Structure formats: structure tokens, C-alpha cells
Amino acid sequence: MTPQQFIALVRQRKFPSACLLLGPESFQRDYCRRALVESFLAPGEREAGLIRFDLEESSLEAVLREAMTPSLFAPRRIVVVRNAEAAIPRGRVAATGEEEERSGGSEGLARYLERPPEDVVLVFEASRFAPEGDEKARLERVRKFYAPLPVVVECFPMNPEQARKLARNLAQRVQLAIGEAELDLLVESLGWDAARIAAEIEKLAIWAQAGKRVTPTDIQVLVPEARAAGVFELTDALASRDRRRALEVLELLVRQSEYLPLALAGLSSQLRLALAAQEAGWRRPEQILTQASRLGVRMWPARAQQIAQTAATFPPRALRNALELLYEADKALRDVRPDDRTALEAFVFRLTGPSS
């Protein structure tokens, strides 16, 4: 079940006896929990009716005992259980689940759910593992352990389209005057992190009081992660062989405490994608966006526009030369005692020199 489906369910006052909020995405998890509390508990019931446990500190059996014990002070209760992963026995083989069944964990939950109290909702939160890489198997083990629960809400990282929609909705809610290009910059620079998007939009809303329109400069000043614009501006300056502007952008990145190896990686990615677009004959941003999606590369319209512009500005030979010089700069950054700024400045001087 998606967070949106869960929220629609509770707003219809269809409350599960127990649910699992599964995944590392904190914004969606918090939003689901808040929607459940606001729908299930009256304002006067929330202080006594919201019970919190942490399975790093308490046992699953203690949680179930609390849920089954009537309360004199709270006619309706929501029991929120953090670190739900801690209930899974450590060092057990998860291939068949037989060891977990013998531990009594899932079995105890199943017994509880045979006749759960009508005035209690159990909310388990398992946020340690992501649905990819080495953590995928661990996440599936958590899902299997909590299989008796009737509702599992997948709080996974948003894709670019979901993140942009969220940002637009949040900006409209706080009446933030921000354009589409600026919204793209904000969302992409924050890596589609919903919690960070919400926090930064709230910050921008305070900054842009009295109807002030947010500019890209505002975002660069207020959002440290807004690297994309800086890297693209550096790429644009290098393509124009504008050494002075390139050094000014580099100076700005240093003043903003930018991690220069990461900026170098962003520059390398920009140039490699531009070279790939040239070789494949992708000239329009729409082509780049479509092909990148087919290849599984996360792409955003503004990013595709930047790549198309870089591909159009750099001749193929200059792009290859820039990538070779980037390789040398990367080696310099990996030296025993690297001076990141000096390595990047040397790269700028070599690329914008008359012989390059």
C-alpha cells in the first residue's frame, strides 16, 4: 500500500487494527502517522491516547500487553512502535522463516490479531533498510516477520515526478512564489528527499515573505545542497573558455563549503552525459529525458536541458579533452596530501588554456 492509499483509508475512518510503516522515507512515514492520529484520536485524547515504544528498549511482548490492557484514561489509543526491526531474532537464518516462527514473534502478533481491541491501533515503524542493494534482503525479512499485520505501508524514497509534485503542493500550501525552473533546481539539488524538500520550502517561505519571488540565487544561498546550478554554471564557463567566470564559480563553491571532490564528480557526470548525448544523436532535452529513463538513469527536465546545452556548446573533441583532464584532477584529489582547491584551479587553467 502506498502512503497516499493509507491516508485515504484513514480519512474514510477505516482504521486497521495494526499496520507497518516500512521504509526509510521519513516524510511519508511522519505524514501517515500524523494523519492516523488526527483521524483516530480527538484533540483531547491525544496526550493520553498516544503511546510510544522503542523495541530497542522494550520487548514485543510488552507492546502487545499494553495494547491488550484497557486504559482508564484513554478510551482510544494509538501505540507507536519504533525500531520494529529489533524484534527480529538476530543471527537467525531467514531463508524459510522457521526459526522466526519458533521465536514466537510473528506467532504472538498473529494471536493478538485474532481478536484485537477495537479501540487500539498498533503502528510499527521499520525505517532502517532501503528497498535496494544489500539492504533489500533485510527489508524483505522485516516484511516477512510482520506478515500477520493487515496493512503494510511502503515509505520508500520518491521518484523525481513524485518529489516534484510534492514540492509544488507544499509551495502552494504556504503561498510561496516560486517558478517551475526554480522548483526543478530545488528538488533536484536535494536529491528528491521529501523531508528535506519540505524543510527547505518552509525556510524559503519565511525568507520570501511579503510575496517576494524566489530566485535561483536565493536557493543557492539558502540551500547548501543546491550544487546542480553551480556545477552547470562551471560547465558553461568552461565551455565558453571563460577562465575568470569559471574561477569565480569555483570560489563560490569553496565559500559555500562545497565538498570539491563531489563537485568534480558532478562535473564529470555532466560532461559524460553530454558526450553520450552527442554520440547517440540526442539533441533535444525531450530525447535525453526519454532515453535516460529507458536506461534507468534518474533524470529531470531541467537536468536534461542542461545536458542538451552542454552537448551543444562543447565540440566532441573538447568534451573528450575535458574528461581526460578531469581524470588527472581526480588523481590529484586522491593524493596523499591533496589540496582540493589547487587541483580544481589547475584543471580550470589547463582546460581554458590556448592549447586545449
C-alpha positions in Angstrom: 0.0 0.0 0.0 1.3 3.5 -0.8 1.2 6.3 1.8 -1.5 8.1 -0.3 -3.7 5.0 -0.2 -3.2 4.7 3.6 -4.1 8.3 4.2 -7.2 8.0 2.0 -8.2 4.9 4.1 -7.9 6.6 7.5 -9.6 9.7 6.3 -12.6 7.4 5.4 -12.3 6.3 9.1 -11.3 2.8 8.1 -8.7 2.1 10.7 -6.5 -1.1 10.6 -6.0 -2.9 13.9 -2.3 -2.8 13.2 0.0 -1.5 10.4 3.6 -1.5 9.4 5.3 1.7 8.1 8.1 0.1 6.1 11.0 2.0 4.6 13.5 4.9 5.2 11.5 7.8 3.8 10.8 9.9 7.0 8.5 12.5 5.5 5.9 10.0 4.3 6.2 8.0 7.5 5.5 11.0 9.6 2.7 12.2 7.4 0.9 8.8 7.6 1.3 8.7 11.4 0.0 12.3 11.8 -3.0 11.6 9.6 -3.8 8.5 11.6 -3.6 10.4 14.9 -5.7 13.2 13.7 -8.4 10.9 12.4 -8.5 8.3 15.1 -7.9 10.5 18.2 -9.9 13.6 19.2 -7.7 16.5 20.2 -8.5 16.0 23.8 -7.5 12.3 23.6 -4.1 12.7 22.0 -2.0 13.4 25.1 -3.1 10.2 27.0 -4.0 8.2 23.9 -0.7 8.3 22.0 1.6 5.6 23.5 5.2 5.2 22.3 7.5 2.2 22.5 11.0 1.5 21.2 11.8 -2.1 20.5 15.5 -1.3 21.2 14.4 -0.7 24.8 11.2 -2.8 25.2 10.0 -6.3 24.1 7.3 -7.0 21.5 5.5 -8.9 24.3 5.4 -5.7 26.4 3.9 -3.8 23.4 1.2 -6.4 22.9 0.4 -6.5 26.7 0.0 -2.7 26.6 -2.3 -2.9 23.6 -4.5 -5.6 25.2 -4.8 -3.8 28.6 -7.7 -1.4 28.8 -6.9 2.2 29.9 -8.9 4.2 32.4 -7.6 7.5 31.0 -7.7 6.9 27.2 -10.8 5.3 25.6 -8.9 5.1 22.3 -5.2 4.6 21.8 -2.6 4.5 19.1 0.5 2.5 20.1 3.5 3.7 18.0 6.4 1.2 18.0 9.8 2.5 16.7 12.7 0.3 15.6 10.4 -2.6 14.7 13.4 -4.4 13.2 14.7 -5.1 16.7 12.0 -7.7 17.3 13.5 -10.0 14.7 15.9 -12.5 16.3 19.5 -11.8 15.4 21.7 -14.4 13.8 18.8 -16.5 12.5 18.6 -17.8 9.0 15.7 -16.1 7.2 15.5 -18.4 4.2 12.4 -20.3 5.4 11.3 -18.3 8.4 11.1 -21.4 10.5 13.5 -20.0 13.1 11.5 -16.8 13.4 8.3 -18.8 13.9 9.8 -20.7 16.7 10.9 -17.5 18.4 7.2 -16.6 18.9 7.5 -13.1 17.4 5.2 -13.4 14.4 3.2 -16.1 16.2 2.5 -13.7 19.1 1.3 -11.0 16.6 -0.9 -13.5 14.9 -2.6 -14.4 18.2 -3.1 -10.8 19.1 -4.7 -10.0 15.7 -7.2 -12.9 16.0 -9.2 -10.7 18.4 -7.6 -7.2 18.5 -9.1 -4.4 20.7 -11.4 -2.2 18.7 -10.1 1.0 20.4 -6.4 0.4 19.7 -4.3 0.8 16.6 -0.7 -0.6 16.6 1.7 1.3 14.4 5.1 -0.5 13.8 7.8 1.6 12.2 10.7 -0.1 10.4 12.9 2.5 8.8 16.5 1.1 8.8 16.5 -0.6 5.4 16.1 0.6 1.8 14.5 -1.5 -1.0 17.7 -1.7 -3.0 21.2 -3.0 -2.8 22.4 -5.1 0.1 19.6 -3.9 2.3 16.8 -5.3 0.1 17.1 -8.8 1.6 17.0 -7.4 5.2 13.9 -5.3 4.3 12.2 -8.3 2.9 13.0 -10.2 6.1 11.3 -7.4 8.1 8.3 -7.6 5.8 8.1 -11.4 6.3 8.3 -11.2 10.1 5.4 -8.7 10.2 3.4 -10.6 7.6 0.4 -11.1 10.0 -0.2 -7.3 10.0 -3.2 -6.4 7.8 -1.6 -3.3 6.4 1.9 -2.6 5.2 2.6 1.0 4.0 5.7 1.3 1.8 7.5 4.5 2.7 10.2 4.4 0.1 12.2 7.2 -1.5 10.3 9.2 -4.0 11.0 9.2 -7.7 11.6 12.6 -9.4 8.0 13.0 -10.6 6.6 12.3 -7.1 9.1 14.7 -5.4 8.3 17.5 -7.8 4.6 17.1 -7.3 5.1 17.2 -3.5 7.2 20.3 -3.8 4.6 22.1 -5.9 1.8 21.2 -3.5 3.9 22.3 -0.5 4.8 25.6 -2.2 1.1 26.3 -3.0 0.1 25.5 0.6 2.5 28.1 2.0 1.8 30.5 -0.9 5.5 30.5 -1.9 6.1 32.4 -5.2 8.5 30.1 -7.0 8.8 29.4 -10.7 9.0 26.0 -12.4 12.7 26.2 -13.1 13.5 27.2 -9.5 11.3 24.4 -8.3 13.2 22.0 -10.5 16.5 23.3 -9.1 15.4 22.9 -5.5 14.0 19.4 -6.0 17.0 18.0 -7.9 19.6 19.6 -5.7 18.0 17.9 -2.7 18.2 14.5 -4.4 14.4 14.1 -4.3 14.5 13.8 -0.5 10.9 14.6 0.6 11.8 15.5 4.2 14.5 18.0 3.0 12.2 19.4 0.3 9.5 20.1 3.0 12.1 21.7 5.3 13.6 23.9 2.6 10.3 25.1 1.3 9.3 26.1 4.8 12.6 28.0 5.1 12.1 29.7 1.7 8.6 30.7 2.7 10.0 32.6 5.7 12.7 34.1 3.5 10.3 35.2 0.8 7.7 37.0 3.0 5.5 39.7 1.5 5.2 37.9 -1.8 8.9 38.1 -2.8 9.6 35.7 -5.7 12.3 33.1 -5.1 15.2 33.3 -7.5 17.9 30.7 -8.2 20.4 32.8 -6.2 18.1 32.6 -3.2 18.1 28.8 -3.5 21.9 28.7 -3.8 22.3 30.9 -0.7 19.7 29.1 1.5 20.1 25.5 0.3 23.7 24.2 0.7 22.8 21.2 -1.4 22.0 23.3 -4.5 25.1 22.1 -6.3 23.5 21.4 -9.7 23.3 25.1 -10.6 26.9 25.7 -9.5 28.2 22.7 -11.4 26.2 23.6 -14.5 27.4 27.2 -14.3 31.0 26.0 -14.0 30.5 23.7 -17.0 29.0 26.6 -19.0 32.0 28.8 -18.2 34.5 26.1 -19.2 32.7 25.5 -22.5 33.0 29.2 -23.2 36.7 29.2 -22.1 35.8 31.9 -19.7 38.5 31.3 -17.2 37.6 34.3 -14.9 34.0 33.2 -14.6 35.0 29.6 -14.0 37.3 30.6 -11.2 34.6 32.8 -9.7 32.2 29.9 -9.7 34.8 27.7 -8.1 35.4 30.4 -5.4 31.7 30.5 -4.7 31.6 26.7 -4.3 34.5 27.0 -1.8 32.8 29.8 0.2 29.7 27.6 0.4 31.8 24.8 1.9 31.2 22.6 -1.1 32.9 19.3 -1.0 35.1 19.7 -4.1 35.5 16.0 -4.9 31.7 15.8 -5.1 31.6 18.9 -7.3 34.2 17.2 -9.6 32.0 14.1 -9.7 29.0 16.2 -10.7 31.0 17.9 -13.4 32.3 14.6 -14.7 28.7 13.3 -14.8 27.5 16.3 -16.7 30.3 16.0 -19.3 29.9 12.2 -19.7 26.2 12.5 -20.3 26.7 15.3 -22.7 29.2 13.2 -24.7 26.8 10.3 -24.7 24.1 12.5 -26.0 26.3 13.8 -28.8 27.4 10.3 -29.8 23.8 9.0 -29.7 22.4 12.0 -31.6 20.2 13.2 -28.8 19.9 16.9 -29.4 16.6 17.9 -27.7 16.0 17.7 -23.9 13.0 15.5 -24.6 15.1 12.9 -26.3 17.7 12.9 -23.5 14.9 12.6 -20.9 13.3 9.7 -22.7 16.5 7.8 -23.4 17.8 8.3 -19.9 14.6 6.9 -18.4 14.9 3.8 -20.6 18.4 3.3 -19.4 17.4 3.6 -15.8 19.3 6.9 -15.3 17.4 9.3 -13.0 16.8 12.5 -14.9 14.8 15.7 -14.5 13.6 18.1 -17.2 15.9 20.9 -16.0 18.8 18.4 -15.9 18.1 17.2 -19.5 18.0 20.9 -20.6 21.5 21.4 -19.1 22.9 18.3 -20.7 21.5 19.3 -24.1 23.0 22.8 -23.7 26.4 21.4 -22.7 26.4 19.0 -25.6 25.5 21.8 -28.0 28.2 24.1 -26.6 31.2 21.7 -26.3 32.6 20.2 -29.5 33.1 16.4 -29.2 36.9 16.8 -29.1 36.8 19.4 -26.4 34.5 17.2 -24.3 36.9 14.2 -24.5 39.8 16.5 -23.6 37.8 17.9 -20.6 37.2 14.3 -19.4 40.9 13.4 -19.7 41.8 16.5 -17.7 39.1 15.6 -15.2 40.7 12.2 -14.8 44.0 13.9 -13.9 42.3 16.2 -11.5 40.6 13.3 -9.8 44.0 11.6 -9.4 45.4 14.8 -7.8 42.5 14.9 -5.3 43.4 11.3 -4.3 47.0 12.3 -3.5 48.4 11.6 0.0 48.0 15.2 0.9 45.6 16.7 -1.6 44.8 20.4 -1.9 41.4 20.2 -3.5 41.1 23.8 -4.4 44.6 23.9 -6.1 43.7 20.7 -8.1 40.4 22.2 -9.4 42.1 25.5 -10.2 44.8 23.7 -12.2 42.1 21.8 -14.1 40.4 25.1 -14.9 43.6 26.7 -16.1 44.5 23.7 -18.3 41.1 23.4 -19.9 40.8 27.1 -20.6 44.3 27.5 -21.9 45.1 28.3 -25.6 46.4 24.8 -26.4 43.3 22.9 -25.0 
